[in-house]
Amino acid sequence: MRRIALAAALATLALCGSLSSVFAATAPCEETLKALRAAEATAKLSPADKTTVSELETKGIERCNADDDKRADDFFAQAMKVMGK
């Protein structure tokens, strides 16, 4: 009986941890976009990287306008990664 109770307790903790990460607040996409644009202003990029960053920024802005901050921030993070930031 103790093992079942322990297993149930561990399962509950695991579930709570998973749920908290799902509902974790993301940064407002407008703030992340400001940071991206500031980094972009000083970045020295190849034409191909500049195109990639621009495409990711556009996708992020579309998601931001749709109030999908998490996906917008994901696109902005990818763009920052391309810039090495």
N, C-alpha and C positions, 0 to 999 in steps of 0.2 A: 504494500500500500504506500509505503514511503517513496518508493521509486516512481510510482505513478504520480504522486503529488510533486515530486521533484521535477519530473519530466514536464508536467503541466506548467509548473512555475517557470522553467527554462524556456518553454515554448512561448509563454506569455511575454517574457522579457525580450525574446527574439522578435516577436511580432511588434511590440512597442517600439523597438529600435528601428525596425523597417518602416513603420508608419511615421515616425518622427522625421526620418530622412525624406520621405515622400512629401510631407507637409512643411519641410524646412523652408523658411523664407529665402527668396532669392533677392539679389540686389535689384533695385528699380532699374529697368532697362535704360531709362533716360540717363541715369548716372553712369552706367556702364558705357553707353554710347559716347558720353563726354570724354571718358577716359580713353576710349578707343581713338577718338578724333585727335586728342592731344598727343597720343603716342604716334599716330599716323603723320602728324605734322612734322615730327622730328625724325621719322624713320627714313632710312635710305634703302629703298626697295628696287628690285629689278622690275622691269615691265610686267613680267609674268606674275610676280608676287603682288604687285600693285593691283593687277586685274583680279587676282584671287581675293585680296583684302576688300576690294570694292564690291565684289559679288557677295561676299559674306556679310559685309556691312548692309547692303541692300536687303538681303534676306532677313537680317536681324531687325532692321527698321520695319519691315513688313510684319514680323511677328510682334514687335513692340507696339505697333499701331493696332494690332488685334488683341492687345492686352495679354499676350502670352510671354510674360517676362522671362520665364525659365528658358524657353527655346531661343528667345532673342539673345539672352545672355550667353547661351551656348554658342550661337553664331559669332557673337562678339569675341568670345574667348578663343574660338578657332582663328579668327582674324589676328588677335594679339599673338597667338602662337606662331603664325606665319611671319609676323614682324619680329619674332624673337623676344617678345615682352612677356 
